[in-house]
Amino acid sequence: MIVAVVINHNLPENADLLFEALSYGFDHVELINGGSAPEKIPINVTIPLPNVYWEGAWLEAMSRWSDMDAIWVVGGDIGLVDPPISYRQAIEAAMPFGCWSPAIRGRAHPFMLAENSGERNRVKNVEGMALAVSGELIRTIGAKFHVSTEIGFGQDYWLCAMARGNSLPNYIDGTVSVLHPHAVGYNEGDAHAKMERAFTEKFGADFRRTLFDYSSDFEGNLMKETPMDDGVKLTVATVDNGWGVKDFDRIMANFPQCRTVIMRKGVSDFSSETSAKVIPYNENLAGVIDADIVFFPRIGAANRQEYEHLVDAHIPVLANVAFAGSKIIHEENGLVYGNDSWAIGWMKKLVEDSQLRQKLRGAAVVPVVPIAMAPVVESVPSSVVVSIITPTFKRDPRVVSRCLDCVRLQTLQDIEQLVCSDGSNEQEVATLVGSLGDARITYQHTEGKKPGDFGNVVRSEMLKKARGEFVLFLDDDNIILPHYLERMVRELRETPGTDFAVCRVVHFGPLKEDVLGAPPKVITGIPVKLHHVDPLQILVRREAMLDIGWDTERGYLADGVTLERLGDKYKYVEVPEVLGFHM
């Protein structure tokens, strides 16, 4: 289990935002407040402390949660750029490690910056503004620092040195990033002086070279002992209940440059029988779905569903032909083998040939043909009743296609759908929209994606371009039933004095479980408050929505903040039916 810990000193609004957002991605979130002024204490504080600085907060975290798989400590000034669950998945995918950090946008050393980072770089050192440390390292060093620098300068490098000394890798992970502002909330000269005194006394004046092995540039910080051409170990994973573990280990023993992960599905505990990292089963296959390669030496009733799901998800798959059935078409959507020799040959090809892996990842992405019952509309209706605003960003085209199809199946036809990429022109999406031959559905893109925006600028800009009497904000991975628009519009028109309608949806998560329960969950959207309502549930008069505007400052929480403002000012009518699915 991973605990996410926010450290705050006099930045309560951002710390509360971080706490709320991380609650969507992590099961265990804490907020340490260290000596803030009384008026600057966050609402969500779980551990109040005097001003103990970064070092004291880390010592508190290590002493409390050393039994965790990892502790991710995030400074209270940090901004999230990616969905909260992405950080947890990235940390899980990097295990085992000593220290880990997302790439940084903003103030950081060059070796930390997002523009310099590959997908996951193995490095000597990691800066500490959003640092995760593994429980294994914490337990090895005894949950304490061996030298005190009071403010905390140098402790991140010391932790990395301890990790290297214990053969635990340190990573800077470019698959996710955070925003670190340029402002400094402490006396930097004093912090440097205290680090110099403390480390010189303990390790000598040359500690930067002898202990930290420090280099400020990107290339100088990389660990290059791995033979992979990108400097990163590939992860090969499988799902198994124990019967294929020996085959998996025997063949993967030929690839010591790869990390191996087995998701255990079944009651047998075979962790002592394998050199791979054994992780518990979870339905979303986190830890396997994001692997570079998946390898199924054996497939049976216990893991066939997962095998088929991974093939469908376009993960590069290698499987034994005796068990694979017709699911894999060799070299088109995966690879099959008949004996160990062939398995080793094809695995070697997958490991060494990044173009083959890339080809398999895109193998099943075929041109999308509109489903037969979706109408083809050659002109925009003269009167647009509903404008549907759909932000998209780097989404699988098949998922976007599903969203477009559910709009084209609506029984209410007088609509427009504004599909808009968040920050760049995505040609695949533009081509997909153009292939529909439906003049009601148009594609455009915004410029200059804002870190941590989550499509909010798209919603704000497209709202100003919408022409409909009513507006629906439909994300690209969500679905509405064919009678959604007709039912919601009818209810609004037949209920005098109302400005927006609220229906029910099935929400597959993530959810704030202490409020709504574990997903999937039918949520009512009542009350229209943050954490209780999803944009998918709301059909609103355009004039009312223009008056409220769409929040572009609150990142992941902007939809709840915006809809709460709408509910505070305007009257709604409840439609007590499930009309959509938040996927």
ROGUPA-111204 format. One record per residue (C-alpha): residue number from 1; z, y, x; residue in one letter. Coordinates in pm, 1 decimal, decimal comma, m for minus. Each point is the difference from the previous one (the first is absolute). Layout:
<rs>
   i       zz       yy       xx aa
 NUM        Z        Y        X  a
...
</rs>
This chain:
<rs>
   i       zz       yy       xx aa
   1      0,0      0,0      0,0  m
   2    m76,4    354,6    118,3  i
   3    226,2    298,0    m69,9  v
   4   m160,0    346,4     m4,8  a
   5    243,4    273,6    104,6  v
   6    m67,3    372,2    m50,4  v
   7    200,3    234,2    227,9  i
   8     56,4    349,3   m139,1  n
   9    136,8    320,7    147,0  h
  10    m55,1    308,6   m217,8  n
  11   m333,9   m114,8   m149,7  l
  12    119,8   m134,8   m336,6  p
  13   m320,7     32,1   m205,8  e
  14   m214,8   m191,1    247,3  n
  15    273,9   m258,0     62,6  a
  16     29,9    m64,7   m375,3  d
  17   m380,3    m31,1    m26,8  l
  18      1,0   m253,3    283,9  l
  19    282,7   m198,0   m156,9  f
  20   m172,5    m12,4   m339,9  e
  21   m339,8    m91,1    147,2  a
  22    131,0   m267,9    235,6  l
  23    184,1   m159,1   m293,0  s
  24   m345,6   m104,4   m124,6  y
  25    m77,2   m187,9    321,9  g
  26    334,4   m136,1    122,6  f
  27    268,1   m199,6   m178,7  d
  28    274,8    162,2    209,4  h
  29     m4,5    377,8     63,2  v
  30    284,5    217,1    134,8  e
  31     35,6    374,0     52,1  l
  32    235,3    112,7    277,6  i
  33    102,1    365,5    m16,3  n
  34    135,0    136,5    325,8  g
  35    203,6    320,3    m28,1  g
  36   m232,4    200,9   m226,5  s
  37    117,1    326,0   m153,3  a
  38    157,7    m61,4   m345,5  p
  39   m300,0    147,3   m180,1  e
  40   m242,3   m215,6    203,7  k
  41    135,3   m346,8    m73,1  i
  42   m260,7   m228,2   m164,9  p
  43     62,6   m141,1   m347,2  i
  44    m64,2   m358,5    113,2  n
  45    245,6    m14,2    292,3  v
  46    140,3   m350,0     48,6  t
  47    189,5     57,9    327,5  i
  48    155,0    342,8     73,4  p
  49     84,6     65,1    366,3  l
  50     93,3    297,5    218,3  p
  51   m278,6    135,2    220,2  n
  52    m53,8   m303,9    222,2  v
  53   m361,6     83,9     94,2  y
  54   m274,9   m261,5     34,7  w
  55    205,2   m214,9    235,3  e
  56    305,8    m18,8   m225,7  g
  57   m210,2    m77,3   m307,3  a
  58   m173,7   m283,1    186,2  w
  59    332,0   m141,8    116,9  l
  60    121,1      6,2   m360,7  e
  61   m314,9   m178,0   m118,2  a
  62     16,9   m265,8    272,8  m
  63    367,3    m72,1    m63,8  s
  64    m54,2    m32,4   m378,0  r
  65   m328,4   m192,8    m16,6  w
  66    m35,1   m199,2    321,7  s
  67    m50,5   m314,9   m211,5  d
  68   m325,6    136,8   m147,3  m
  69   m346,1   m104,4    120,9  d
  70    m62,1    364,4     88,8  a
  71    137,4    351,2    m52,9  i
  72   m253,8    279,1    m54,1  w
  73    161,0    339,2     61,4  v
  74   m200,6    298,4   m127,5  v
  75     85,6    361,1     80,8  g
  76     66,1    223,2   m300,6  g
  77   m289,4    229,0     98,3  d
  78   m262,3   m277,0     m7,9  i
  79   m282,0     m6,7   m256,7  g
  80   m152,9   m327,2   m120,7  l
  81   m378,3    m27,6     26,5  v
  82    m48,9   m351,6   m139,9  d
  83    139,8   m180,6   m309,0  p
  84    366,1    m95,5     66,9  p
  85    m62,3   m373,1    m25,0  i
  86   m259,2     27,7    280,3  s
  87    271,8     79,1    253,6  y
  88    206,0   m303,5    m93,3  r
  89   m306,6   m222,9     15,5  q
  90    m95,8    143,4    339,0  a
  91    349,8    m63,1    139,3  i
  92     m1,7   m356,8   m134,8  e
  93   m345,7    m64,6    144,7  a
  94    111,9    116,9    346,9  a
  95    297,4   m237,6     21,2  m
  96    130,5   m116,9    239,2  p
  97     42,5    330,1    189,6  f
  98    257,5    209,3    181,1  g
  99    m93,6    352,4   m110,5  c
 100   m270,7    110,4   m242,6  w
 101   m128,3    332,5   m129,1  s
 102   m282,3    120,8   m220,8  p
 103   m247,9    232,3    167,9  a
 104     97,0    368,0    m18,2  i
 105   m186,9    299,4   m133,5  r
 106    143,7    330,8    118,6  g
 107    255,9     47,0    279,8  r
 108      8,3   m301,7    233,0  a
 109    m99,7   m115,5    346,9  h
 110   m370,9    m80,7     35,4  p
 111     68,4   m374,1     11,4  f
 112    152,4     18,5   m350,7  m
 113   m276,7    197,7   m171,9  l
 114   m201,5   m157,2   m279,7  a
 115   m328,5    111,5    153,3  e
 116     78,9   m208,1    310,6  n
 117    130,9   m309,5   m176,0  s
 118   m180,2   m325,6    m60,2  g
 119    100,0   m232,4   m282,0  e
 120    312,2   m115,4    183,9  r
 121     49,1     90,3    365,4  n
 122    245,2   m186,8    218,4  r
 123    165,4    270,7    207,8  v
 124    275,7     60,1    253,2  k
 125    178,1    270,2   m200,8  n
 126     31,1    127,7   m355,4  v
 127    134,9    341,7   m100,9  e
 128    285,6      2,0   m246,2  g
 129    m91,1    227,3   m292,0  m
 130    m84,6   m297,4   m224,8  a
 131    122,3   m293,3    207,3  l
 132     55,2   m358,1   m115,0  a
 133    212,9   m229,0    215,0  v
 134     19,6   m373,1    m60,9  s
 135    327,0   m168,7    m84,0  g
 136    m71,1   m242,3    283,8  e
 137      6,4    285,3    254,7  l
 138    306,6    161,8   m156,5  i
 139    193,3   m326,5     13,0  r
 140   m113,3    m56,5    359,7  t
 141    126,7    339,7    122,5  i
 142    318,1    m20,5   m206,9  g
 143    m78,9    273,3   m256,7  a
 144     78,7    279,7    244,7  k
 145   m152,1    230,7    261,2  f
 146    103,1    m63,6    359,0  h
 147     m5,5    370,2     83,2  v
 148     82,0    295,9   m224,8  s
 149   m220,3    310,4     m7,1  t
 150    180,0    143,9   m308,0  e
 151   m303,6    155,6   m169,2  i
 152   m202,7   m316,1     58,7  g
 153   m277,7     97,9    238,8  f
 154   m120,2   m303,3    195,0  g
 155    156,3   m263,8   m222,7  q
 156   m338,4    m92,0   m150,3  d
 157   m139,4    m69,1    349,5  y
 158    316,1   m189,8     94,3  w
 159    m38,8   m224,2   m306,6  l
 160   m362,5    m63,3     98,1  c
 161    109,4    m86,7    355,5  a
 162    255,4   m245,4   m138,6  m
 163   m273,6   m154,2   m217,6  a
 164   m234,7    m43,8    298,3  r
 165    283,3   m153,5    199,8  g
 166     53,2   m254,9   m277,5  n
 167   m373,0    m83,2    m38,7  s
 168    m23,1    175,7   m337,3  l
 169   m316,3    208,6    m50,9  p
 170      4,5    368,4    m98,4  n
 171   m270,6    126,6   m235,0  y
 172   m155,7    324,6   m115,2  i
 173   m171,4    m93,6   m324,7  d
 174   m311,0    197,4    m90,1  g
 175    m41,2   m180,7   m332,4  t
 176    258,6    244,8   m138,1  v
 177    106,5    349,9    101,2  s
 178    258,5    266,3    m81,3  v
 179     m1,9    378,5     26,6  l
 180    245,5    156,7    247,8  h
 181     26,8    381,3    m30,7  p
 182    m23,1    225,2    304,3  h
 183    332,0    175,0    m70,0  a
 184    299,7   m100,6    218,3  v
 185    346,7      0,0   m159,8  g
 186    209,0    m27,0    318,0  y
 187     35,4    153,4    348,3  n
 188   m267,6   m191,0    189,9  e
 189    110,1    124,8    342,3  g
 190    357,4   m113,3    m61,3  d
 191   m122,6   m340,7   m124,3  a
 192   m211,8    m53,0    314,0  h
 193    286,6    105,1    228,2  a
 194    239,6   m249,2   m160,9  k
 195   m254,7   m280,3     33,1  m
 196    m56,1     83,6    369,4  e
 197    372,4     m7,3     78,1  r
 198     76,1   m319,8   m193,4  a
 199   m291,2   m212,5    120,5  f
 200     12,9    127,1    359,3  t
 201    366,7    m93,2     21,3  e
 202    m65,7   m349,9   m132,8  k
 203   m345,8    m86,4    138,5  f
 204    m74,3    254,1    275,7  g
 205   m219,8    308,5     14,0  a
 206   m319,6   m207,6    m13,8  d
 207     91,8   m155,1   m337,7  f
 208   m327,7    106,8   m164,5  r
 209   m192,2   m228,3    235,1  r
 210    250,8   m280,0     58,3  t
 211    140,5    m32,9   m352,7  l
 212   m234,2    167,2   m246,2  f
 213   m327,5    m76,4    184,2  d
 214   m100,9    324,9   m162,2  y
 215   m348,1    147,4    m32,8  s
 216    m79,5    284,9   m237,3  s
 217   m367,6    m91,0    m40,2  d
 218   m141,1   m262,1   m232,8  f
 219   m161,4   m231,9    255,7  e
 220    305,5      8,8    225,6  g
 221    225,6   m116,6   m282,4  n
 222   m208,1   m302,8    m99,7  l
 223    108,3   m353,7     90,6  m
 224   m319,8   m172,6    110,8  k
 225    115,8   m347,5     92,3  e
 226   m144,6   m153,4   m319,0  t
 227   m356,9   m134,2     42,2  p
 228   m117,0    133,2   m338,4  m
 229   m275,9    258,4     42,8  d
 230    182,2    251,4   m222,3  d
 231    337,1    m33,3    173,3  g
 232    156,9   m146,3   m314,2  v
 233     95,8   m358,0    m80,5  k
 234   m184,4   m139,4   m297,7  l
 235    210,5   m160,7   m270,4  t
 236   m100,7   m343,4   m129,3  v
 237    188,8   m103,2   m314,3  a
 238     16,2   m277,8   m254,9  t
 239    182,4   m102,9   m316,9  v
 240    144,6   m350,8     15,5  d
 241    276,2   m219,4   m140,7  n
 242     36,5   m192,6    326,5  g
 243   m268,5   m266,5     m0,6  w
 244   m257,5    202,2    197,5  g
 245    241,2    166,2    243,8  v
 246    m56,5   m246,3    287,4  k
 247   m377,7     38,5    m30,1  d
 248     37,4    378,2     m5,0  f
 249    222,9      0,2    310,6  d
 250   m214,9   m250,4    190,2  r
 251   m319,0    199,7    m41,0  i
 252    159,4    345,3     42,2  m
 253    161,1   m116,4    328,9  a
 254   m346,0     66,3    147,0  n
 255     35,6    369,9    m86,8  f
 256    320,0    130,5    164,2  p
 257   m138,6    354,8    m26,4  q
 258     40,7    m15,8   m380,8  c
 259    309,3     50,7   m212,0  r
 260     46,2   m281,0   m254,0  t
 261    169,9     33,7   m336,8  v
 262     72,5   m268,4   m259,9  i
 263    100,8     92,2   m354,1  m
 264    216,4   m289,3   m115,4  r
 265    m77,6   m116,8   m351,0  k
 266    233,3   m280,7    m94,3  g
 267    356,6   m113,0     48,3  v
 268    m37,2   m146,0    351,0  s
 269    139,3    209,7    284,6  d
 270   m234,2    m70,1    290,0  f
 271     77,9    313,0    203,7  s
 272    141,3   m215,1    282,3  s
 273   m319,7   m207,7     10,8  e
 274   m244,0    281,8     72,7  t
 275    m50,5    272,2    259,2  s
 276   m141,0    230,4   m269,8  a
 277    201,8    265,0   m180,1  k
 278    104,5   m147,8   m336,0  v
 279     27,6    249,0   m285,8  i
 280    117,3    m59,5   m359,0  p
 281   m251,5    m32,1   m279,9  y
 282    m79,6    305,2   m211,0  n
 283   m254,8     26,6   m276,1  e
 284   m194,0    292,4    147,3  n
 285    m40,4   m197,2    327,8  l
 286    128,0    293,2    208,3  a
 287    m17,2   m108,2    362,1  g
 288   m302,7   m222,4    m63,2  v
 289   m239,5    216,9   m200,9  i
 290      4,1    255,0    283,2  d
 291    m52,6   m257,5    278,6  a
 292   m311,6     17,1    216,7  d
 293    m84,6   m367,7    m66,1  i
 294    139,2   m268,1   m231,7  v
 295    m21,6   m366,0     97,3  f
 296     45,0   m289,0   m245,9  f
 297     m0,9   m339,7    176,8  p
 298     99,2   m157,4   m330,5  r
 299    m34,6    115,4   m359,4  i
 300    168,3   m163,3   m297,3  g
 301    158,8     75,8   m333,8  a
 302    283,0    194,4    166,9  a
 303   m219,8    254,4    177,0  n
 304   m345,9    m15,7   m159,7  r
 305     56,4    305,7   m216,3  q
 306    100,1    205,3    303,2  e
 307   m296,2   m133,9    201,5  y
 308   m244,3     95,2   m274,9  e
 309    160,5    341,7    m39,1  h
 310    m36,2     71,2    373,1  l
 311   m365,6   m106,3      0,5  v
 312    m61,6    228,4   m299,2  d
 313    179,2    282,8    181,5  a
 314   m253,3    m25,6    288,2  h
 315    250,9    m88,9    271,1  i
 316   m179,4   m191,8    279,9  p
 317     87,3   m361,5    m91,7  v
 318    m30,9   m322,5    198,8  l
 319     63,8   m319,2   m199,6  a
 320    m38,4   m376,6     30,9  n
 321   m316,3    m98,7   m186,8  v
 322    174,8   m309,5   m137,3  a
 323    228,0    223,2   m206,0  f
 324   m199,2    321,4    m41,7  a
 325   m224,1   m123,7   m280,4  g
 326   m287,7    235,5    m79,8  s
 327    208,0    318,0     21,3  k
 328   m129,4     84,5    348,2  i
 329   m370,2     36,1     72,5  i
 330      0,1    m44,0    377,5  h
 331    m52,0    325,8    193,7  e
 332    m56,7    192,7   m323,6  e
 333    353,1     39,7   m133,1  n
 334    194,2   m211,5    251,4  g
 335    m24,1   m287,3    246,8  l
 336     59,0   m374,3    m42,8  v
 337     60,3   m273,6    257,8  y
 338     13,1   m378,8      8,3  g
 339    217,5    m79,7    302,8  n
 340    226,5    166,4    256,2  d
 341   m282,5     69,9    242,6  s
 342   m200,1    187,5   m263,0  w
 343    315,4    177,9   m120,3  a
 344     72,1    128,5    352,3  i
 345   m361,2    108,0     43,0  g
 346    m13,7    196,2   m323,8  w
 347    346,1    150,3     54,1  m
 348   m110,1    115,2    346,4  k
 349   m303,7    161,8   m161,7  k
 350    217,3    177,5   m257,3  l
 351    248,2    119,8    261,1  v
 352   m259,9    132,7    242,4  e
 353   m266,9    128,9   m238,5  d
 354    125,1    308,9   m184,1  s
 355   m343,2     43,7   m162,2  q
 356     25,1   m345,5   m157,0  l
 357    345,2     85,2   m135,9  r
 358   m137,8    325,3   m137,9  q
 359   m295,1   m180,7   m157,2  k
 360    229,3   m247,1   m177,7  l
 361    218,8    284,5   m123,6  r
 362   m302,5    143,4   m175,2  g
 363   m174,0   m326,2    m84,3  a
 364     67,5     m6,7   m371,9  a
 365    m40,8    371,0    m64,0  v
 366   m326,4    m19,7   m189,5  v
 367   m177,3    269,8   m198,9  p
 368    184,5     42,0   m326,7  v
 369   m201,7    m53,4   m316,7  v
 370    135,2    157,7   m321,4  p
 371    121,9   m266,3   m239,2  i
 372   m240,8    m76,4   m279,0  a
 373    203,8    144,5   m284,2  m
 374     54,3    336,8    173,3  a
 375   m239,8    252,4   m152,6  p
 376   m253,9    187,9    212,2  v
 377      8,9    371,9    m80,5  v
 378   m285,3    211,0    130,1  e
 379    134,8    344,2    m90,2  s
 380    334,2    176,4    m16,7  v
 381    123,3     52,2   m359,0  p
 382    m32,0    361,5   m114,6  s
 383    367,2     m3,2   m103,3  s
 384    240,9   m161,5    248,5  v
 385    313,0   m119,5   m179,1  v
 386    180,5   m150,5    301,5  v
 387    m30,7     76,3    372,2  s
 388    121,0   m288,2    218,6  i
 389    104,3     98,7    352,9  i
 390     m4,3   m285,2    254,0  t
 391    110,4     64,4    360,1  p
 392   m105,4   m262,5    254,8  t
 393     54,5    m51,4    373,0  f
 394   m120,2   m294,2    211,8  k
 395     24,4   m235,5   m298,3  r
 396   m181,3   m333,5    m17,3  d
 397   m321,0     77,0   m198,5  p
 398     67,2   m297,6   m230,6  r
 399    329,5    157,0   m105,7  v
 400   m170,8    335,6    m68,0  v
 401   m269,0   m185,7   m195,6  s
 402    264,8   m160,9   m221,7  r
 403    136,8    344,9    m82,5  c
 404   m347,0    137,0    m81,9  l
 405    m76,8   m299,5   m222,2  d
 406    314,6     45,5   m208,1  c
 407   m103,7    362,3    m61,8  v
 408   m354,8    m96,8    m99,2  r
 409    140,3   m252,0   m249,6  l
 410    191,7    266,6   m190,7  q
 411    m68,5     11,1   m372,8  t
 412     10,9    380,5     25,9  l
 413   m325,6     92,0    174,6  q
 414     18,1    381,8     23,7  d
 415    155,8      5,9    344,9  i
 416    m52,8     97,7    362,0  e
 417    154,8   m167,0    304,7  q
 418     43,2    204,6    317,2  l
 419     30,5   m244,7    291,3  v
 420    112,4    188,3    309,5  c
 421     74,0   m120,7    354,4  s
 422    304,8    152,7    161,9  d
 423   m111,8    181,9    314,6  g
 424   m336,1   m146,3     99,8  s
 425   m334,4   m110,8   m141,1  n
 426     23,2   m378,8    m58,1  e
 427   m360,8   m113,6    m19,8  q
 428     87,7   m344,3   m140,8  e
 429    169,5    159,9   m300,3  v
 430   m281,4    252,6    m45,2  a
 431   m254,4   m284,6      2,1  t
 432    208,1   m201,4   m245,6  l
 433     24,6    289,1   m246,0  v
 434   m372,2     72,7     33,4  g
 435    m90,1   m365,8    m62,7  s
 436    155,5     10,8   m348,7  l
 437   m268,8    224,2   m143,2  g
 438    268,7    164,3   m215,1  d
 439    m30,6    379,1     m0,7  a
 440    354,3     34,2   m134,3  r
 441    145,2   m130,5    329,5  i
 442    m41,4    224,5    304,1  t
 443    114,4    m14,6    361,1  y
 444    125,6    273,6    232,1  q
 445    254,0     42,5    279,0  h
 446    257,1    251,7    117,1  t
 447     16,6    142,6    352,0  e
 448    293,4    m17,0    241,1  g
 449    230,2   m276,0   m124,8  k
 450    363,5    110,3     10,5  k
 451    245,1   m243,8    170,6  p
 452    215,4   m171,6   m262,3  g
 453   m210,8    139,4   m284,9  d
 454    m68,9   m321,2   m198,9  f
 455   m292,7    157,0   m189,5  g
 456    191,4    301,1   m132,6  n
 457   m257,0    254,6    124,7  v
 458   m272,1   m205,7   m169,9  v
 459    187,1     14,1   m331,3  r
 460     60,8    374,2     35,5  s
 461   m362,2     83,1     88,0  e
 462   m163,7   m232,6   m251,2  m
 463    226,1    130,8   m278,7  l
 464   m162,3    342,0     48,0  k
 465   m347,5   m157,8    m32,3  k
 466     79,5   m217,4   m303,3  a
 467   m182,6     90,0   m323,2  r
 468    170,9   m230,0   m249,0  g
 469    232,6     90,8   m282,9  e
 470    243,7   m252,5    148,8  f
 471     64,3   m123,9    355,0  v
 472    102,5   m342,3    134,9  l
 473    102,6    m57,7    364,0  f
 474   m117,9   m355,8     71,7  l
 475     56,6   m129,5    354,5  d
 476   m275,7   m213,7    150,8  d
 477    206,6   m322,1     m3,0  d
 478    122,9     26,9   m360,0  n
 479   m145,2   m128,6   m328,2  i
 480     m5,9    122,8   m359,4  i
 481    m82,7   m213,6   m303,7  l
 482   m326,2     72,1   m187,9  p
 483    169,2    179,9   m291,5  h
 484    234,6    210,6    220,1  y
 485   m181,7    333,6    m39,9  l
 486    m83,8    m43,3   m367,5  e
 487    359,3    m92,5    m86,1  r
 488    159,7    281,4    201,6  m
 489   m240,4    270,6   m121,6  v
 490     48,9   m105,2   m363,5  r
 491    377,9     17,9     32,1  e
 492    m13,1    347,0    154,9  l
 493   m236,7    136,7   m263,6  r
 494    201,8   m148,4   m285,3  e
 495    337,2    127,8    125,2  t
 496     14,4    379,6    m40,5  p
 497    168,5    203,8    272,4  g
 498    m34,9   m260,3    277,6  t
 499   m168,2     60,2    334,6  d
 500     14,1   m338,4    166,0  f
 501     30,7   m367,0    m93,3  a
 502    207,4   m263,7    183,6  v
 503    m88,9   m369,5    m23,8  c
 504    153,5   m308,0    159,9  r
 505   m138,9   m175,6    307,5  v
 506     70,5   m317,7    193,5  v
 507    108,5    116,4    346,5  h
 508    m39,4   m246,0    287,9  f
 509    189,8    221,3    245,5  g
 510    139,8    130,0    214,4  p
 511    269,1    122,6   m238,4  l
 512    333,0    169,1     42,3  k
 513    177,9   m315,9   m103,5  e
 514    341,9    153,4    m64,9  d
 515   m168,3    209,8   m271,2  v
 516   m273,0   m224,1   m142,8  l
 517     73,4   m349,2    126,0  g
 518   m209,8   m232,7    213,8  a
 519   m380,6     m4,4    m46,0  p
 520   m202,4    m93,8   m188,6  p
 521    159,2    207,8   m273,2  k
 522   m114,1    155,7   m325,6  v
 523     93,5    366,8     34,8  i
 524      6,5    236,3   m294,9  t
 525    m30,7    331,5    183,5  g
 526    294,9    124,9   m205,1  i
 527    173,8    221,5    106,3  p
 528   m281,6    188,3    171,0  v
 529    194,4     28,3    324,9  k
 530    m46,6    m79,2    368,7  l
 531     18,5   m379,8     55,7  h
 532    m42,8    m70,2   m374,1  h
 533   m366,0     90,3    m54,9  v
 534   m336,4    m80,4    160,6  d
 535   m314,4    221,9    m27,1  p
 536   m180,4   m298,5   m154,1  l
 537    218,2     43,1   m310,3  q
 538    m94,6    361,2    m72,2  i
 539   m296,0    148,7   m187,1  l
 540     45,7    379,1     m3,7  v
 541   m178,1    303,9   m141,1  r
 542   m189,4    166,8    284,4  r
 543    142,2    346,0    m71,8  e
 544    357,7   m128,5     20,9  a
 545    m72,0   m181,3    326,7  m
 546   m168,1    307,0    150,4  l
 547    310,0    200,0    m89,9  d
 548    226,3   m247,2    179,3  i
 549   m236,8    m69,0    291,4  g
 550     24,2   m305,2    223,0  w
 551    264,3     12,3    272,6  d
 552   m150,1    m22,4    350,8  t
 553    321,0     38,4    203,2  e
 554    218,0   m298,1    m90,7  r
 555   m213,6   m279,6    139,6  g
 556     81,2   m342,1   m144,4  y
 557    226,3    149,1   m268,0  l
 558   m250,1    264,1   m120,3  a
 559   m114,2   m195,4   m307,2  d
 560    355,1    m40,5   m132,0  g
 561     86,0    363,1     78,0  v
 562   m316,8    124,4   m173,7  t
 563     43,8   m210,7   m312,7  l
 564    368,0     94,2    m25,3  e
 565   m103,7    366,2     m8,5  r
 566   m253,3    m85,6   m271,0  l
 567    268,1   m176,8   m204,8  g
 568    244,0    288,4     38,5  d
 569   m248,4    254,4   m140,6  k
 570   m225,6   m185,6   m244,1  y
 571     49,8   m234,8   m294,6  k
 572   m120,0   m360,0     11,4  y
 573    m76,7   m278,7   m243,3  v
 574     94,8   m354,9     93,2  e
 575   m257,4   m277,7    m38,8  v
 576    214,3   m316,9      9,6  p
 577   m275,8   m233,6    121,0  e
 578    m95,0   m144,3    340,6  v
 579   m335,5    160,1     76,6  l
 580    m25,5    m24,6    379,5  g
 581     97,6   m179,9    318,5  f
 582    132,2    158,4    319,5  h
 583   m114,0   m251,3    263,6  m
</rs>
